[in-house]
Amino acid sequence: MTQSTPTSSEPGVFVILAPALLRLFPEAERRVEVRASNVDELMNQLNDRWPGMRDRLCDSRPAIRRHINVFVNGARATLETPLAPGTEVWVLTAVSGG
C-alpha cells in the first residue's frame, strides 16, 4: 500500500477510511494524508482522488450521511469541524444489528 503525502513540509490531515469504503472504492488507500482546513474540504479532497466518494459520505443538505460517522481526534465531527495539521480523522460506516 502506498501512502499519499502533501507536497508542503507542514503535515496534512491523516484520514483513515473504513474497510466498507475500500470495498466500494478498491483503488482507495486505507490511510491517506490530505490538506484540508475543515471536514467539508476533506470530503472534497477525497472526492478529487476517488470520484463519487463524497456522494457516499455526504447528502444534499449538505451534511454527513446518517450511516457515516466521522471522528476528529476521537470526537464526532460535522462538515464544519475545523482541522489542524496533524489531525487524525476516522471515516467509519455505522454498524447495526440485533
PAVEX-367241 format. One record per residue: residue number from 0; residue in three letters; x, y, z of N, C-alpha, C in turn. Coordinates in steps of 0.2 Angstrom, whole numbers, plus 5000, padded with zeros to 4 digits. Example, Ala and Ser with C-alpha at 12.3 -4.5 7.8 and 13.67 -1.06 7.14 Angstrom:
# residues 2
{0; "ALA"; {5066; 4972; 5039}; {5062; 4978; 5039}; {5066; 4984; 5039}}
{1; "SER"; {5064; 4989; 5035}; {5068; 4995; 5036}; {5064; 5000; 5039}}
END
This chain:
# residues 98
{0; "MET"; {5004; 4994; 5000}; {5000; 5000; 5000}; {5004; 5006; 5000}}
{1; "THR"; {5003; 5011; 4995}; {5007; 5017; 4995}; {5003; 5022; 5000}}
{2; "GLN"; {5007; 5027; 5002}; {5004; 5032; 5006}; {5005; 5039; 5002}}
{3; "SER"; {4999; 5043; 5001}; {4999; 5049; 4998}; {5001; 5054; 5003}}
{4; "THR"; {5006; 5059; 5001}; {5008; 5064; 5006}; {5008; 5071; 5002}}
{5; "PRO"; {5006; 5076; 5006}; {5005; 5083; 5003}; {5012; 5085; 5001}}
{6; "THR"; {5013; 5090; 4997}; {5019; 5092; 4995}; {5023; 5097; 5000}}
{7; "SER"; {5019; 5101; 5004}; {5022; 5105; 5009}; {5025; 5102; 5014}}
{8; "SER"; {5030; 5105; 5018}; {5033; 5102; 5023}; {5029; 5102; 5029}}
{9; "GLU"; {5024; 5106; 5030}; {5019; 5105; 5036}; {5015; 5099; 5035}}
{10; "PRO"; {5014; 5095; 5040}; {5010; 5089; 5040}; {5002; 5091; 5038}}
{11; "GLY"; {4999; 5086; 5034}; {4992; 5087; 5032}; {4988; 5084; 5037}}
{12; "VAL"; {4982; 5082; 5035}; {4977; 5079; 5040}; {4977; 5071; 5038}}
{13; "PHE"; {4977; 5067; 5043}; {4978; 5060; 5041}; {4971; 5057; 5042}}
{14; "VAL"; {4969; 5054; 5036}; {4962; 5051; 5036}; {4963; 5043; 5036}}
{15; "ILE"; {4959; 5040; 5040}; {4958; 5033; 5040}; {4951; 5031; 5037}}
{16; "LEU"; {4951; 5027; 5032}; {4944; 5025; 5029}; {4942; 5018; 5031}}
{17; "ALA"; {4936; 5018; 5032}; {4933; 5011; 5034}; {4934; 5006; 5029}}
{18; "PRO"; {4934; 5000; 5031}; {4935; 4994; 5026}; {4929; 4994; 5021}}
{19; "ALA"; {4923; 4996; 5023}; {4917; 4996; 5018}; {4918; 5001; 5013}}
{20; "LEU"; {4922; 5006; 5014}; {4923; 5011; 5009}; {4928; 5008; 5004}}
{21; "LEU"; {4933; 5005; 5006}; {4938; 5002; 5002}; {4935; 4997; 4997}}
{22; "ARG"; {4930; 4993; 4999}; {4927; 4989; 4995}; {4923; 4992; 4989}}
{23; "LEU"; {4920; 4998; 4991}; {4917; 5002; 4986}; {4921; 5006; 4981}}
{24; "PHE"; {4927; 5008; 4984}; {4932; 5011; 4980}; {4939; 5007; 4981}}
{25; "PRO"; {4940; 5002; 4977}; {4945; 4997; 4978}; {4952; 5001; 4977}}
{26; "GLU"; {4952; 5006; 4973}; {4959; 5010; 4972}; {4960; 5015; 4978}}
{27; "ALA"; {4956; 5015; 4983}; {4957; 5020; 4988}; {4962; 5017; 4993}}
{28; "GLU"; {4965; 5021; 4997}; {4970; 5019; 5002}; {4967; 5019; 5009}}
{29; "ARG"; {4969; 5014; 5013}; {4966; 5014; 5020}; {4968; 5020; 5024}}
{30; "ARG"; {4974; 5023; 5023}; {4976; 5029; 5027}; {4979; 5033; 5021}}
{31; "VAL"; {4977; 5040; 5022}; {4979; 5044; 5017}; {4980; 5051; 5020}}
{32; "GLU"; {4985; 5055; 5018}; {4986; 5062; 5020}; {4984; 5067; 5015}}
{33; "VAL"; {4980; 5072; 5017}; {4977; 5077; 5013}; {4978; 5084; 5016}}
{34; "ARG"; {4977; 5089; 5013}; {4977; 5096; 5015}; {4970; 5098; 5015}}
{35; "ALA"; {4967; 5100; 5021}; {4960; 5102; 5022}; {4960; 5106; 5029}}
{36; "SER"; {4956; 5112; 5029}; {4955; 5116; 5035}; {4949; 5114; 5039}}
{37; "ASN"; {4945; 5110; 5036}; {4939; 5108; 5039}; {4936; 5101; 5036}}
{38; "VAL"; {4931; 5098; 5039}; {4929; 5091; 5036}; {4926; 5092; 5029}}
{39; "ASP"; {4923; 5097; 5028}; {4920; 5098; 5021}; {4925; 5098; 5016}}
{40; "GLU"; {4931; 5102; 5017}; {4936; 5102; 5012}; {4939; 5095; 5012}}
{41; "LEU"; {4940; 5091; 5017}; {4942; 5085; 5017}; {4938; 5080; 5013}}
{42; "MET"; {4932; 5081; 5013}; {4927; 5077; 5009}; {4928; 5079; 5001}}
{43; "ASN"; {4930; 5085; 5000}; {4931; 5087; 4993}; {4938; 5084; 4991}}
{44; "GLN"; {4943; 5084; 4995}; {4949; 5081; 4993}; {4948; 5073; 4992}}
{45; "LEU"; {4945; 5070; 4996}; {4943; 5063; 4995}; {4940; 5062; 4988}}
{46; "ASN"; {4935; 5066; 4987}; {4931; 5065; 4981}; {4936; 5067; 4974}}
{47; "ASP"; {4940; 5071; 4975}; {4945; 5073; 4970}; {4949; 5067; 4968}}
{48; "ARG"; {4951; 5063; 4973}; {4955; 5057; 4972}; {4951; 5051; 4970}}
{49; "TRP"; {4945; 5050; 4973}; {4941; 5045; 4971}; {4934; 5047; 4970}}
{50; "PRO"; {4933; 5049; 4964}; {4926; 5052; 4962}; {4920; 5048; 4964}}
{51; "GLY"; {4916; 5051; 4967}; {4910; 5048; 4969}; {4910; 5047; 4977}}
{52; "MET"; {4916; 5047; 4980}; {4916; 5046; 4987}; {4912; 5051; 4991}}
{53; "ARG"; {4912; 5057; 4989}; {4908; 5062; 4993}; {4901; 5061; 4993}}
{54; "ASP"; {4898; 5058; 4988}; {4891; 5056; 4987}; {4890; 5051; 4992}}
{55; "ARG"; {4894; 5046; 4993}; {4893; 5041; 4998}; {4894; 5043; 5005}}
{56; "LEU"; {4897; 5048; 5006}; {4898; 5051; 5013}; {4894; 5056; 5015}}
{57; "CYS"; {4892; 5061; 5010}; {4888; 5067; 5012}; {4881; 5066; 5008}}
{58; "ASP"; {4876; 5070; 5011}; {4870; 5070; 5007}; {4869; 5077; 5004}}
{59; "SER"; {4863; 5079; 5002}; {4862; 5085; 4998}; {4861; 5091; 5002}}
{60; "ARG"; {4860; 5090; 5009}; {4859; 5096; 5013}; {4864; 5102; 5013}}
{61; "PRO"; {4870; 5101; 5013}; {4875; 5096; 5014}; {4876; 5094; 5021}}
{62; "ALA"; {4877; 5088; 5023}; {4879; 5085; 5029}; {4881; 5078; 5028}}
{63; "ILE"; {4885; 5076; 5033}; {4887; 5069; 5033}; {4881; 5064; 5034}}
{64; "ARG"; {4881; 5059; 5030}; {4875; 5055; 5030}; {4874; 5051; 5036}}
{65; "ARG"; {4868; 5049; 5038}; {4866; 5046; 5044}; {4870; 5040; 5046}}
{66; "HIS"; {4872; 5036; 5041}; {4875; 5030; 5042}; {4883; 5030; 5042}}
{67; "ILE"; {4885; 5036; 5041}; {4893; 5038; 5041}; {4895; 5041; 5048}}
{68; "ASN"; {4900; 5039; 5051}; {4902; 5043; 5057}; {4909; 5045; 5055}}
{69; "VAL"; {4910; 5052; 5056}; {4917; 5055; 5056}; {4919; 5057; 5062}}
{70; "PHE"; {4925; 5055; 5064}; {4928; 5057; 5071}; {4935; 5061; 5070}}
{71; "VAL"; {4935; 5066; 5073}; {4941; 5070; 5073}; {4945; 5070; 5079}}
{72; "ASN"; {4951; 5067; 5080}; {4954; 5066; 5086}; {4950; 5063; 5091}}
{73; "GLY"; {4945; 5058; 5089}; {4941; 5054; 5094}; {4934; 5057; 5095}}
{74; "ALA"; {4933; 5064; 5093}; {4926; 5067; 5094}; {4922; 5067; 5087}}
{75; "ARG"; {4916; 5066; 5088}; {4911; 5066; 5082}; {4912; 5073; 5079}}
{76; "ALA"; {4912; 5073; 5072}; {4913; 5079; 5068}; {4907; 5080; 5064}}
{77; "THR"; {4906; 5086; 5061}; {4902; 5088; 5056}; {4906; 5091; 5050}}
{78; "LEU"; {4903; 5093; 5045}; {4907; 5096; 5039}; {4910; 5102; 5041}}
{79; "GLU"; {4908; 5106; 5046}; {4911; 5112; 5049}; {4916; 5111; 5053}}
{80; "THR"; {4918; 5105; 5056}; {4923; 5104; 5061}; {4930; 5106; 5058}}
{81; "PRO"; {4933; 5111; 5061}; {4940; 5113; 5059}; {4945; 5107; 5060}}
{82; "LEU"; {4950; 5107; 5056}; {4956; 5103; 5056}; {4962; 5106; 5056}}
{83; "ALA"; {4966; 5104; 5061}; {4973; 5107; 5061}; {4978; 5102; 5058}}
{84; "PRO"; {4984; 5104; 5056}; {4989; 5100; 5053}; {4990; 5094; 5058}}
{85; "GLY"; {4991; 5088; 5056}; {4992; 5083; 5060}; {4986; 5079; 5063}}
{86; "THR"; {4980; 5082; 5062}; {4974; 5079; 5065}; {4973; 5072; 5062}}
{87; "GLU"; {4970; 5068; 5066}; {4968; 5061; 5063}; {4961; 5061; 5063}}
{88; "VAL"; {4958; 5059; 5057}; {4951; 5059; 5055}; {4949; 5052; 5053}}
{89; "TRP"; {4945; 5049; 5057}; {4942; 5042; 5055}; {4935; 5043; 5052}}
{90; "VAL"; {4935; 5040; 5046}; {4928; 5039; 5042}; {4926; 5032; 5042}}
{91; "LEU"; {4920; 5031; 5046}; {4918; 5025; 5048}; {4911; 5024; 5045}}
{92; "THR"; {4909; 5018; 5044}; {4902; 5016; 5042}; {4898; 5014; 5049}}
{93; "ALA"; {4892; 5015; 5049}; {4888; 5013; 5055}; {4887; 5006; 5055}}
{94; "VAL"; {4887; 5003; 5061}; {4886; 4996; 5062}; {4880; 4995; 5066}}
{95; "SER"; {4875; 4991; 5063}; {4869; 4989; 5066}; {4868; 4982; 5067}}
{96; "GLY"; {4864; 4980; 5071}; {4862; 4973; 5071}; {4858; 4972; 5078}}
{97; "GLY"; {4857; 4966; 5079}; {4852; 4964; 5085}; {4854; 4958; 5088}}
END
